[in-house]
């Protein structure tokens, strides 16, 4: 589907393979991470009607995600199918809840992965964190052709520096369906505008010459009701340079090295090209060339936007797929290889080189065994907590019965005095003379004599 925005065209390609959005290396790493099944998918037939108040107290991951997901709009179909019809009652609050769902999901992923990169020294680091920022960004469609008609973001994935540095830079915008009356075309146009806005932020951070723009990629996370999707915008440098300055002069080798991420020196035994490290980089470069040139579109005003499938978070398969692609996205962005200008600038200042060697079969088996042990430990802890809760309920019930029994016996003892009064005791109250005599005696005692 083609969408036009102020003279620029975007070719949206839906339901792409995950390898077309994230390099396969990071998808494999993501598949080995966060494999434990969420509580809501353990033996529950219909997660939509699950009692979330009974969520496991041991494994609380993603509890906030599904508690908020219950409040989102109930669309019958996905965004790609053009379904924007839903119940209009309370739609505003339900639409705002979508951004909170993505925030909760990314926050759980960030805390579980805890990926940090060192800055300056061991005390300072930077990492990715989601934020619920509602912003209207600016984008350009040519030289001094500025526009500010983007939809408000539902949130942003930011790069943060810790500790003590209150500096956040937007990396990935988050978009949700907030207008039930809009069409698929207008919704995609809004997402393309957000991609252009993020591209402008990336280029602005690099400050390249107008005719030497580097290749850039921009990611966007979207949610349509309960269905999550990821977009990847491809912005080749030869197109954006001609768009901004009318010409493109490929950067020299020195400038290319300066604009890319600098790598630390490697030992002599790793200088050979045919190492797994270099082969992985070469394959990623070939994949980028394929994605950026296979559209056969010579016009510099046409860009490709690759879209993942729509993952229904209420389905185990959909939630697992969304989790895998988001984890892979975070790993890729923090690897120092993503073609995102803000990250390229940061990793140029603080170089980082990750281990590309894939896990051996023994390490993979050890990982699976560790995962199995963790699941068994979680199940055992949940069983122990349930047993403790059952014993506590029984103790409370027995204590309640004992209290009621004591109340009943006390009532019986008090009630037993009702007929205890005897008729011949009335003389105590009817003997007026004795009562008067008692008063006279008392007066005499007080006066000191008769």
C-alpha positions as CSV (number, residue, x, y, z in Angstrom):
1,X,0.0,0.0,0.0
2,X,1.3,3.4,-1.0
3,X,0.8,6.5,1.3
4,X,1.7,10.0,0.3
5,X,2.6,12.7,2.7
6,X,3.5,16.2,1.4
7,X,5.0,14.8,-1.8
8,X,6.8,11.9,-0.1
9,X,5.6,8.4,-0.7
10,X,5.8,5.4,1.6
11,X,5.4,1.8,0.4
12,X,4.0,-0.2,3.3
13,X,4.7,-3.9,3.1
14,X,2.8,-5.8,5.7
15,X,3.3,-9.2,7.4
16,X,7.0,-9.3,6.6
17,X,9.3,-12.0,8.0
18,X,10.9,-11.0,11.3
19,X,14.3,-11.3,9.7
20,X,13.4,-8.4,7.4
21,X,12.9,-6.2,10.5
22,X,15.5,-7.4,12.9
23,X,18.8,-9.2,12.0
24,X,18.4,-12.9,12.5
25,X,21.3,-13.0,15.0
26,X,19.3,-11.0,17.5
27,X,16.1,-12.9,16.9
28,X,18.0,-16.1,17.9
29,X,19.3,-14.4,21.0
30,X,15.8,-13.2,21.9
31,X,14.4,-16.8,21.4
32,X,16.8,-17.9,24.2
33,X,15.7,-15.1,26.5
34,X,12.5,-14.7,28.5
35,X,11.3,-18.2,27.6
36,X,9.3,-18.8,30.7
37,X,5.6,-18.9,30.0
38,X,3.6,-16.1,31.5
39,X,1.1,-17.1,34.2
40,X,-1.9,-16.2,32.2
41,X,-1.2,-18.8,29.6
42,X,-0.6,-21.7,32.1
43,X,-3.6,-24.0,31.7
44,X,-6.1,-21.2,31.1
45,X,-8.4,-21.8,28.2
46,X,-9.5,-18.3,27.6
47,X,-7.1,-15.7,29.0
48,X,-9.6,-12.9,28.2
49,X,-11.8,-14.1,31.0
50,X,-9.1,-15.1,33.4
51,X,-9.4,-13.8,37.0
52,X,-6.3,-11.6,37.1
53,X,-6.7,-11.1,40.9
54,X,-5.5,-14.6,41.3
55,X,-2.2,-13.9,39.5
56,X,0.8,-15.8,40.9
57,X,2.6,-13.9,43.7
58,X,5.8,-15.6,42.7
59,X,6.0,-14.8,39.0
60,X,4.4,-11.4,38.6
61,X,5.9,-10.7,35.2
62,X,3.4,-9.1,32.7
63,X,0.7,-8.8,35.3
64,X,0.4,-5.1,34.7
65,X,0.3,-5.7,30.9
66,X,-2.8,-7.8,31.0
67,X,-4.6,-5.8,33.7
68,X,-4.3,-2.8,31.5
69,X,-5.0,-4.7,28.3
70,X,-8.5,-5.5,29.6
71,X,-9.2,-1.7,29.3
72,X,-8.2,-1.3,25.7
73,X,-10.7,-1.0,22.8
74,X,-12.2,-4.2,21.5
75,X,-11.5,-4.2,17.8
76,X,-12.9,-7.1,15.8
77,X,-10.0,-7.2,13.3
78,X,-6.5,-6.0,13.0
79,X,-5.2,-2.6,11.7
80,X,-4.0,-4.1,8.4
81,X,-7.6,-5.2,7.7
82,X,-8.9,-1.6,8.0
83,X,-11.1,-2.4,11.1
84,X,-11.5,0.7,13.2
85,X,-15.0,0.0,14.4
86,X,-15.5,-0.5,18.2
87,X,-17.7,0.4,21.0
88,X,-17.8,4.2,21.3
89,X,-18.7,4.3,25.0
90,X,-15.6,5.2,27.0
91,X,-13.4,5.0,23.9
92,X,-11.2,7.9,25.0
93,X,-10.1,6.2,28.2
94,X,-9.7,2.9,26.4
95,X,-7.6,4.4,23.7
96,X,-5.3,6.0,26.2
97,X,-4.8,2.6,27.9
98,X,-3.1,1.3,24.8
99,X,0.0,3.4,25.4
100,X,0.1,2.1,29.0
101,X,0.0,-1.5,27.7
102,X,3.1,-1.0,25.5
103,X,4.8,0.9,28.3
104,X,4.2,-1.9,30.8
105,X,5.4,-4.5,28.3
106,X,8.6,-2.7,27.4
107,X,9.3,-1.9,31.1
108,X,9.0,-5.6,32.0
109,X,11.3,-6.5,29.1
110,X,13.9,-3.8,30.1
111,X,14.0,-4.9,33.7
112,X,14.3,-8.5,32.7
113,X,17.1,-7.9,30.2
114,X,18.8,-5.1,32.2
115,X,21.1,-4.2,29.2
116,X,23.5,-1.4,30.2
117,X,26.4,0.0,28.4
118,X,29.3,1.7,30.2
119,X,29.9,5.4,29.7
120,X,33.0,7.2,30.9
121,X,33.7,4.7,33.7
122,X,32.0,1.9,35.6
123,X,29.9,4.3,37.6
124,X,28.0,5.8,34.6
125,X,26.0,3.9,32.1
126,X,23.2,4.4,29.5
127,X,20.2,2.1,28.8
128,X,16.8,2.1,27.1
129,X,13.7,2.9,29.0
130,X,10.0,3.5,27.8
131,X,8.4,6.7,28.8
132,X,4.7,7.9,28.5
133,X,5.5,11.1,26.6
134,X,2.8,12.6,24.5
135,X,4.6,14.7,22.0
136,X,3.9,16.2,18.6
137,X,7.2,16.1,16.6
138,X,8.4,18.0,13.6
139,X,9.5,16.4,10.3
140,X,10.9,17.7,7.0
141,X,10.0,16.6,3.5
142,X,12.8,18.6,1.8
143,X,15.1,21.5,2.2
144,X,13.4,23.8,4.7
145,X,10.1,22.1,4.1
146,X,9.0,21.7,7.7
147,X,5.7,20.3,9.0
148,X,4.3,19.9,12.5
149,X,1.1,17.9,11.8
150,X,2.2,14.6,13.3
151,X,-0.1,12.7,15.6
152,X,0.8,12.7,19.3
153,X,2.9,9.8,20.4
154,X,1.5,7.4,22.9
155,X,5.0,7.0,24.4
156,X,8.6,6.9,23.4
157,X,11.5,4.5,24.0
158,X,14.3,6.8,25.3
159,X,18.0,6.5,25.8
160,X,18.8,7.5,29.3
161,X,22.1,8.2,31.1
162,X,22.5,7.3,34.7
163,X,23.2,8.3,37.4
164,X,22.7,12.0,37.9
165,X,22.4,12.9,34.2
166,X,18.8,13.8,33.5
167,X,19.2,13.4,29.8
168,X,16.7,11.5,27.6
169,X,16.8,11.1,23.8
170,X,13.9,9.7,21.8
171,X,14.9,6.5,19.9
172,X,11.6,4.7,19.0
173,X,8.2,6.4,18.9
174,X,5.1,4.5,20.1
175,X,1.8,4.9,18.1
176,X,-1.7,3.7,19.0
177,X,-5.2,3.9,17.4
178,X,-6.8,7.0,19.0
179,X,-9.4,7.9,16.4
180,X,-12.2,5.4,15.7
181,X,-13.4,7.4,12.7
182,X,-10.1,7.5,10.8
183,X,-9.3,5.2,7.8
184,X,-6.4,2.9,7.3
185,X,-4.8,5.3,5.0
186,X,-4.9,8.2,7.5
187,X,-3.6,6.0,10.2
188,X,-0.6,4.8,8.1
189,X,0.0,8.4,7.1
190,X,0.3,9.4,10.8
191,X,2.8,6.5,11.4
192,X,4.9,7.6,8.4
193,X,5.0,11.1,9.7
194,X,6.3,9.8,13.0
195,X,9.0,7.8,11.2
196,X,10.1,10.9,9.3
197,X,10.2,12.8,12.6
198,X,12.5,10.2,14.2
199,X,14.6,10.2,11.1
200,X,15.1,14.0,11.5
201,X,16.2,13.6,15.1
202,X,18.7,11.0,14.1
203,X,20.2,13.1,11.2
204,X,20.2,16.2,13.4
205,X,22.4,14.4,15.9
206,X,24.9,13.3,13.3
207,X,25.2,16.7,11.6
208,X,26.3,15.2,8.2
209,X,26.8,17.4,5.1
210,X,23.6,17.7,3.1
211,X,24.9,15.6,0.2
212,X,26.4,12.9,2.3
213,X,23.6,11.6,4.4
214,X,24.3,8.1,5.8
215,X,21.9,5.2,5.6
216,X,19.3,5.3,8.4
217,X,16.6,3.0,9.7
218,X,13.8,4.0,12.0
219,X,11.6,1.7,14.1
220,X,8.1,2.3,15.4
221,X,6.0,0.3,17.8
222,X,2.3,0.3,17.4
223,X,-0.8,-1.1,19.1
224,X,-4.2,-1.5,17.7
225,X,-6.5,-2.7,20.5
226,X,-4.8,-5.9,21.6
227,X,-2.7,-6.3,18.5
228,X,0.9,-5.2,18.4
229,X,3.0,-4.5,15.4
230,X,6.5,-3.1,14.6
231,X,7.4,-0.9,11.6
232,X,10.9,-0.4,10.2
233,X,11.5,2.5,7.9
234,X,14.3,2.3,5.4
235,X,16.0,5.6,4.5
236,X,18.9,5.0,2.1
237,X,21.5,7.8,2.1
238,X,21.5,8.3,-1.6
239,X,17.8,9.1,-1.6
240,X,17.7,11.4,1.5
241,X,20.8,13.3,0.2
242,X,19.2,14.1,-3.1
243,X,16.0,15.0,-1.3
244,X,17.7,17.5,1.0
245,X,20.4,18.9,-1.3
246,X,19.6,17.7,-4.8
247,X,22.7,15.6,-5.1
248,X,24.5,12.7,-3.4
249,X,28.3,12.4,-3.0
250,X,29.3,9.1,-1.3
251,X,31.4,9.7,1.7
252,X,35.0,8.8,1.6
253,X,36.4,5.9,3.6
254,X,37.6,8.2,6.4
255,X,34.2,9.9,6.7
256,X,32.4,6.6,6.5
257,X,34.5,5.2,9.3
258,X,33.8,8.4,11.4
259,X,30.1,8.1,10.9
260,X,30.0,4.4,11.8
261,X,30.5,2.9,15.1
262,X,34.2,2.6,16.0
263,X,35.3,-0.8,17.1
264,X,37.9,-1.6,19.7
265,X,41.1,-3.2,18.6
266,X,41.0,-7.0,18.4
267,X,43.8,-9.5,19.0
268,X,45.9,-10.6,16.0
269,X,44.3,-14.0,15.9
270,X,40.9,-12.4,15.2
271,X,42.1,-10.1,12.3
272,X,41.2,-12.7,9.7
273,X,38.1,-11.9,7.7
274,X,36.5,-15.3,7.8
275,X,35.7,-15.4,11.5
276,X,32.2,-15.8,12.7
277,X,32.4,-12.2,14.0
278,X,33.1,-10.7,10.6
279,X,30.8,-13.1,8.7
280,X,27.9,-12.0,10.9
281,X,28.6,-8.4,10.1
282,X,29.0,-9.1,6.4
283,X,25.6,-10.9,6.3
284,X,23.9,-8.0,8.0
285,X,25.4,-5.6,5.5
286,X,24.2,-7.7,2.6
287,X,20.8,-7.9,4.1
288,X,20.6,-4.2,4.5
289,X,21.6,-3.7,0.8
290,X,18.9,-6.1,-0.2
291,X,16.2,-4.3,1.8
292,X,17.2,-0.8,0.7
293,X,17.5,-1.5,-3.0
294,X,15.0,-4.3,-3.9
295,X,12.2,-1.9,-4.4
296,X,13.6,-0.9,-7.8
297,X,12.3,2.6,-7.3
298,X,14.7,5.3,-8.7
299,X,12.7,8.2,-7.3
300,X,14.2,9.8,-4.2
301,X,10.8,10.6,-2.8
302,X,9.7,7.0,-2.3
303,X,10.7,5.0,0.8
304,X,9.9,1.5,2.1
305,X,8.3,0.8,5.4
306,X,8.4,-2.9,6.5
307,X,5.7,-4.0,8.8
308,X,5.6,-7.1,11.0
309,X,2.6,-9.3,11.4
310,X,0.0,-8.2,14.0
311,X,0.6,-10.1,17.3
312,X,-2.6,-10.6,19.3
313,X,-1.4,-10.3,22.9
314,X,-4.3,-12.4,24.2
315,X,-3.1,-15.4,22.3
316,X,0.0,-17.4,23.5
317,X,1.5,-17.5,20.1
318,X,0.9,-13.8,19.5
319,X,2.2,-12.8,22.8
320,X,5.3,-15.0,22.3
321,X,5.9,-13.5,18.9
322,X,5.5,-9.9,20.2
323,X,7.9,-10.6,23.1
324,X,10.5,-12.1,20.8
325,X,10.6,-9.3,18.3
326,X,10.6,-6.6,21.0
327,X,13.4,-8.3,22.9
328,X,15.4,-8.7,19.6
329,X,14.7,-5.0,18.9
330,X,16.1,-3.9,22.3
331,X,19.2,-6.1,21.8
332,X,19.8,-4.8,18.3
333,X,19.5,-1.2,19.3
334,X,21.9,-1.7,22.2
335,X,24.4,-3.6,20.1
336,X,26.0,-0.5,18.5
337,X,25.2,-1.7,15.0
338,X,21.8,-0.1,14.5
339,X,21.7,2.6,11.8
340,X,20.0,5.1,14.1
341,X,21.8,8.4,14.2
342,X,21.4,9.1,18.0
343,X,22.7,5.6,18.9
344,X,25.6,5.9,16.3
345,X,26.7,9.1,17.9
346,X,26.6,7.6,21.4
347,X,28.4,4.4,20.5
348,X,31.0,6.5,18.7
349,X,31.8,8.2,22.0
350,X,31.5,5.0,24.1
351,X,32.5,2.1,21.8
352,X,31.1,-1.3,22.5
353,X,31.7,-4.7,20.8
354,X,29.5,-7.6,21.7
355,X,30.4,-11.3,21.5
356,X,29.0,-12.7,18.2
357,X,29.9,-16.3,18.8
358,X,26.7,-18.3,18.8
359,X,26.1,-20.7,21.7
360,X,27.4,-24.2,21.4
361,X,25.0,-27.1,21.7
362,X,26.2,-27.8,25.2
363,X,25.5,-24.2,26.3
364,X,22.1,-24.3,24.6
365,X,21.3,-27.6,26.5
366,X,22.5,-26.0,29.7
367,X,20.2,-23.0,29.1
368,X,17.2,-25.2,28.5
369,X,18.0,-27.2,31.7
370,X,18.3,-24.0,33.6
371,X,15.0,-22.8,32.3
372,X,13.3,-26.1,33.2
373,X,14.7,-25.8,36.8
374,X,13.5,-22.2,37.1
375,X,10.0,-23.3,36.0
376,X,10.0,-26.2,38.5
377,X,11.1,-23.8,41.2
378,X,8.3,-21.3,40.4
379,X,5.7,-24.1,40.4
380,X,7.0,-25.4,43.7
381,X,7.0,-21.9,45.3
382,X,3.5,-21.3,44.0
383,X,2.4,-24.7,45.5
384,X,3.9,-23.8,48.9
385,X,2.2,-20.4,48.9
386,X,-1.1,-22.0,48.0
387,X,-0.6,-24.6,50.9
388,X,0.2,-21.8,53.3
389,X,-2.9,-19.8,52.2
390,X,-5.0,-22.9,52.6
391,X,-3.7,-23.6,56.2
392,X,-4.3,-19.9,57.1
393,X,-7.9,-20.1,55.8
394,X,-8.5,-23.2,57.9
395,X,-7.0,-21.5,61.0
396,X,-9.1,-18.4,60.5
397,X,-12.2,-20.6,60.0
398,X,-11.5,-22.5,63.2
399,X,-10.8,-19.3,65.1
400,X,-14.1,-17.9,63.9
401,X,-16.0,-21.0,65.0
402,X,-14.4,-20.9,68.4
403,X,-15.4,-17.2,68.8
404,X,-19.0,-17.9,67.8
405,X,-19.1,-20.8,70.3
406,X,-17.8,-18.6,73.1
407,X,-20.4,-16.0,72.3
408,X,-23.1,-18.6,72.4
409,X,-22.0,-20.0,75.7
410,X,-21.8,-16.5,77.2
411,X,-25.3,-15.8,76.1
412,X,-26.5,-18.9,77.7
413,X,-24.9,-18.1,81.0
414,X,-26.4,-14.5,81.0
415,X,-29.8,-15.8,79.9
416,X,-29.8,-18.2,82.8
417,X,-30.3,-15.4,85.4
418,X,-33.6,-14.3,83.9
419,X,-35.8,-16.5,86.2
420,X,-33.4,-16.6,89.1
421,X,-35.4,-14.0,91.1
422,X,-37.6,-15.4,93.9
423,X,-41.0,-14.1,95.1
424,X,-40.0,-13.9,98.8
425,X,-37.2,-11.5,98.0
426,X,-39.7,-8.7,97.6
427,X,-39.7,-8.0,101.4
428,X,-36.3,-6.3,100.9
429,X,-37.9,-3.6,98.8
430,X,-41.3,-3.5,100.5
431,X,-40.1,-3.0,104.2
432,X,-40.6,0.7,104.4
433,X,-40.0,0.9,108.2
434,X,-36.6,-0.8,108.0
435,X,-35.6,1.6,105.3
436,X,-36.6,4.6,107.3
437,X,-34.9,3.3,110.4
438,X,-31.7,2.8,108.4
439,X,-31.8,6.4,107.3
440,X,-32.3,7.6,110.9
441,X,-29.4,5.5,112.1
442,X,-27.2,6.9,109.3
443,X,-28.2,10.5,110.2
444,X,-27.4,9.9,113.9
445,X,-24.0,8.6,113.1
446,X,-23.2,11.6,110.9
447,X,-24.4,14.1,113.6
448,X,-22.3,12.4,116.3
449,X,-25.1,10.9,118.5
450,X,-28.8,10.4,119.1
